[in-house]
Amino acid sequence: MREAYRDRTHPLSKVNGMALQEGDFIRLRYTGRVGENIFDTTDEENAKEEGIYNPRAEYGPVTVRLGSHHIIVGLEDELIGKEVGAEGEIDVPPEKAFGAHEDEAVKSVPVTQFREKPQRGMRIEVEGREGVVVDVIGRRAVVDFNHPLAGKTLNYSYAILEKVEEPVEQIKGLIKLFSGRTDIGISIAGGTAELELPPAITYDRRWMVWRGTLVREIFENYSEINDVVMKETISRPEKPVPEVVEAEEAPEPAETEETEETKESEE
């Protein structure tokens, strides 16, 4: 049976020697479980073994700011006061995870509100709320709008790898955390943070949804930054060099010999 809590002190923890506090940025490795099943992890191999691997996701340690609720409250509370290099395991009750499962969030919805016939287990969206179909009775579907992990006690194993000090690296970490992107360049100078955006980023729905949150957090966490400039540069595509094809010389018309009949006809 898994222990409710286990903490191990890594030798690197003595490098910093100071307890982490709210406002600190850290690089964190973690794996979250419900029972024996992994539901979230920063480790690519764990995701593949569990069958939850997403080929479009960026795996690896994440950068989070303690106190900003970038991770669930129970895990964040556990990390505050620890030192760099600490490793541990913690059970997080529902009230510090995704909340209790509320009966009021289970609704009966007419099947006419769905584009396709609802079936048990189907994830749907109704009036801007996401839920799961738990039953279909006649012409109505029973939809649970609770978070899938509501009411669950979660277990997290974690390792605090380092404290992130440089603002540019901190913002890079936030961009990856919110949008999953690692191809955005960042520079900070004269009170302006400039983000170099790759072409066609406006087609990235996740980026478009979260960029407002990113800007808000930049202003909240960096008093020296007064402007955020997002620059998307689209270069003119190189024109293909036309292939020079040497024209073949047309054959000269064959000379026709004048016959006696031709001469006579011409006369």
C-alpha positions as CSV (number, residue, x, y, z in Angstrom):
1,M,0.0,0.0,0.0
2,R,1.3,3.4,-1.0
3,E,2.3,5.6,2.0
4,A,0.3,8.8,2.5
5,Y,3.6,10.8,2.3
6,R,7.2,10.1,1.7
7,D,10.0,12.7,1.4
8,R,13.5,12.2,0.3
9,T,16.2,14.8,0.4
10,H,18.4,14.8,-2.7
11,P,22.1,15.8,-2.2
12,L,21.5,18.9,-4.4
13,S,19.1,20.4,-1.9
14,K,22.0,21.7,0.1
15,V,23.2,23.8,-2.9
16,N,20.5,26.4,-2.4
17,G,20.0,25.9,1.3
18,M,16.9,28.1,1.4
19,A,13.2,27.1,1.7
20,L,11.1,27.8,-1.4
21,Q,8.4,30.4,-1.0
22,E,5.5,31.9,-2.9
23,G,6.7,33.8,-5.9
24,D,9.6,31.5,-6.6
25,F,9.8,29.9,-10.1
26,I,10.9,26.2,-10.1
27,R,11.4,23.4,-12.6
28,L,9.4,20.5,-11.5
29,R,9.1,16.9,-12.4
30,Y,5.9,15.0,-11.3
31,T,3.5,12.1,-11.9
32,G,-0.1,12.1,-10.8
33,R,-2.1,9.0,-10.1
34,V,-5.6,7.9,-9.2
35,G,-5.0,4.6,-7.5
36,E,-2.5,2.8,-9.6
37,N,-3.5,4.6,-12.8
38,I,-1.4,7.6,-14.1
39,F,-3.6,10.5,-15.3
40,D,-0.8,13.2,-15.7
41,T,2.9,13.1,-16.0
42,T,5.9,15.1,-17.2
43,D,7.7,11.8,-18.1
44,E,7.3,10.7,-21.7
45,E,8.1,7.0,-20.9
46,N,5.5,6.9,-18.1
47,A,2.9,8.4,-20.5
48,K,3.6,5.7,-23.1
49,E,3.5,2.9,-20.6
50,E,0.2,4.1,-19.3
51,G,-1.3,4.6,-22.7
52,I,-1.9,8.3,-22.2
53,Y,0.9,9.5,-24.5
54,N,0.0,12.5,-26.6
55,P,2.4,12.9,-29.6
56,R,1.6,16.6,-29.8
57,A,2.5,17.3,-26.2
58,E,5.8,18.6,-24.9
59,Y,7.1,16.3,-22.2
60,G,9.8,17.1,-19.7
61,P,10.0,19.1,-16.5
62,V,7.6,22.1,-16.2
63,T,8.3,25.6,-14.9
64,V,5.8,26.9,-12.4
65,R,5.5,29.9,-10.1
66,L,4.6,28.9,-6.6
67,G,1.6,30.8,-5.4
68,S,0.0,31.2,-8.8
69,H,-1.9,27.9,-8.8
70,H,-0.2,26.6,-11.9
71,I,-0.5,23.2,-10.2
72,I,-3.2,21.9,-7.9
73,V,-3.3,23.5,-4.5
74,G,-2.4,20.3,-2.6
75,L,0.8,19.8,-4.5
76,E,1.7,23.5,-4.4
77,D,1.2,23.6,-0.6
78,E,3.5,20.6,-0.4
79,L,6.3,22.3,-2.4
80,I,6.3,25.6,-0.5
81,G,8.9,25.3,2.2
82,K,10.9,22.6,0.5
83,E,14.4,23.1,-0.9
84,V,15.8,22.6,-4.4
85,G,16.5,18.9,-4.9
86,A,13.7,17.6,-2.6
87,E,11.8,14.6,-3.8
88,G,8.7,13.2,-2.3
89,E,5.2,11.7,-2.6
90,I,1.9,13.2,-1.3
91,D,-1.7,12.1,-1.2
92,V,-4.0,15.1,-2.1
93,P,-7.6,15.0,-0.9
94,P,-10.4,16.2,-3.2
95,E,-10.8,19.6,-1.4
96,K,-7.2,20.4,-2.4
97,A,-7.5,18.9,-5.8
98,F,-10.5,19.1,-8.1
99,G,-13.2,19.5,-5.5
100,A,-16.0,17.3,-4.3
101,H,-18.3,15.5,-6.8
102,E,-21.5,17.7,-6.8
103,D,-24.8,16.1,-7.6
104,E,-26.1,19.5,-8.8
105,A,-23.6,19.3,-11.6
106,V,-25.3,16.2,-13.1
107,K,-27.9,17.4,-15.5
108,S,-30.6,15.9,-17.8
109,V,-30.2,17.3,-21.3
110,P,-32.5,16.8,-24.4
111,V,-30.8,14.7,-27.1
112,T,-31.9,17.4,-29.6
113,Q,-29.1,19.6,-28.2
114,F,-26.4,17.2,-29.6
115,R,-25.1,17.1,-33.2
116,E,-24.9,13.3,-33.0
117,K,-26.6,10.6,-31.0
118,P,-25.1,10.7,-27.5
119,Q,-23.6,7.6,-26.0
120,R,-22.3,6.7,-22.6
121,G,-18.7,7.9,-22.0
122,M,-19.0,10.6,-24.8
123,R,-17.4,13.9,-23.9
124,I,-19.7,16.8,-25.0
125,E,-20.1,20.5,-24.7
126,V,-23.4,22.1,-23.8
127,E,-23.7,25.9,-23.5
128,G,-20.0,26.3,-23.0
129,R,-19.7,23.6,-20.4
130,E,-17.9,20.3,-20.9
131,G,-19.3,17.1,-19.5
132,V,-19.5,13.3,-19.9
133,V,-22.6,11.4,-20.9
134,V,-23.2,8.9,-18.1
135,D,-26.6,7.6,-19.3
136,V,-29.2,7.9,-22.0
137,I,-32.8,7.6,-21.0
138,G,-35.3,7.9,-23.9
139,R,-34.9,11.3,-25.5
140,R,-32.7,12.7,-22.7
141,A,-29.0,12.3,-21.9
142,V,-27.7,12.4,-18.3
143,V,-24.5,14.5,-18.4
144,D,-22.0,14.9,-15.6
145,F,-20.4,18.4,-15.7
146,N,-18.1,17.7,-12.7
147,H,-14.4,17.5,-13.4
148,P,-13.5,13.9,-14.3
149,L,-11.3,13.8,-11.1
150,A,-13.8,15.5,-8.8
151,G,-14.2,13.6,-5.6
152,K,-10.9,11.7,-6.1
153,T,-7.9,11.5,-3.8
154,L,-4.8,12.0,-6.0
155,N,-1.3,10.8,-5.4
156,Y,1.7,12.8,-6.7
157,S,5.3,11.9,-6.8
158,Y,7.6,14.9,-7.5
159,A,11.1,16.2,-7.7
160,I,12.1,19.9,-7.5
161,L,15.0,20.1,-10.0
162,E,16.0,23.8,-9.8
163,K,15.0,27.3,-9.0
164,V,14.6,29.4,-12.2
165,E,16.0,32.9,-11.7
166,E,16.2,34.6,-15.1
167,P,13.0,36.4,-16.2
168,V,13.4,35.3,-19.9
169,E,13.6,31.6,-18.8
170,Q,10.7,32.1,-16.4
171,I,8.5,33.5,-19.2
172,K,9.6,30.7,-21.6
173,G,8.5,28.3,-18.9
174,L,5.1,30.0,-18.7
175,I,4.6,29.9,-22.5
176,K,5.3,26.2,-22.5
177,L,3.0,25.6,-19.5
178,F,0.1,27.5,-21.0
179,S,0.4,26.8,-24.7
180,G,2.9,23.9,-25.0
181,R,5.0,25.9,-27.4
182,T,8.8,26.1,-27.3
183,D,9.4,28.0,-30.5
184,I,8.7,31.6,-29.3
185,G,11.7,33.8,-28.9
186,I,11.8,36.3,-26.0
187,S,13.8,39.4,-25.3
188,I,13.4,42.0,-22.5
189,A,14.8,45.5,-22.8
190,G,13.7,49.0,-21.8
191,G,10.6,47.9,-20.0
192,T,9.4,45.9,-23.1
193,A,9.0,42.2,-23.4
194,E,9.1,41.3,-27.1
195,L,7.9,37.9,-28.2
196,E,9.0,36.6,-31.6
197,L,6.1,34.5,-32.9
198,P,6.4,31.9,-35.6
199,P,4.3,32.3,-38.7
200,A,0.7,31.0,-38.7
201,I,0.6,30.9,-34.9
202,T,-2.8,32.5,-35.0
203,Y,-4.1,29.1,-36.2
204,D,-3.0,27.5,-32.9
205,R,-6.2,27.5,-30.9
206,R,-4.4,26.7,-27.6
207,W,-2.1,29.7,-28.0
208,M,-5.0,32.0,-28.9
209,V,-6.9,30.9,-25.8
210,W,-4.0,31.3,-23.3
211,R,-2.1,34.3,-24.6
212,G,-4.3,36.7,-22.7
213,T,-3.5,34.8,-19.5
214,L,0.2,34.9,-20.3
215,V,0.2,38.7,-20.8
216,R,-1.7,39.2,-17.5
217,E,0.8,37.1,-15.6
218,I,3.7,39.0,-17.1
219,F,2.3,42.3,-15.9
220,E,1.5,40.8,-12.5
221,N,4.9,39.3,-11.9
222,Y,7.3,41.7,-13.5
223,S,6.8,45.3,-12.4
224,E,9.6,46.5,-14.7
225,I,7.7,45.4,-17.8
226,N,5.3,48.0,-19.1
227,D,4.7,46.7,-22.6
228,V,4.4,43.3,-24.2
229,V,5.0,43.2,-28.0
230,M,4.1,40.2,-30.0
231,K,5.8,40.3,-33.4
232,E,4.9,37.8,-36.1
233,T,7.3,38.0,-39.0
234,I,6.4,36.5,-42.3
235,S,9.1,36.5,-44.9
236,R,8.5,36.6,-48.6
237,P,9.0,33.1,-50.0
238,E,11.9,32.6,-52.3
239,K,10.9,32.5,-56.0
240,P,11.8,29.3,-57.7
241,V,14.5,29.8,-60.3
242,P,13.0,29.1,-63.6
243,E,14.6,26.2,-65.4
244,V,16.2,27.2,-68.6
245,V,15.3,24.7,-71.4
246,E,17.2,25.1,-74.6
247,A,14.9,25.1,-77.5
248,E,15.5,22.5,-80.1
249,E,16.3,23.9,-83.5
250,A,13.4,23.2,-85.9
251,P,14.5,21.2,-88.9
252,E,14.7,23.1,-92.1
253,P,12.0,22.2,-94.6
254,A,13.1,19.6,-97.1
255,E,13.8,20.9,-100.5
256,T,11.5,19.5,-103.2
257,E,12.9,18.8,-106.6
258,E,11.1,20.4,-109.4
259,T,9.8,17.9,-111.9
260,E,9.1,18.4,-115.5
261,E,5.3,18.3,-114.8
262,T,5.7,21.1,-112.2
263,K,7.7,23.3,-114.5
264,E,5.1,22.8,-117.2
265,S,2.3,23.6,-114.9
266,E,4.0,26.8,-113.8
267,E,4.4,27.9,-117.3
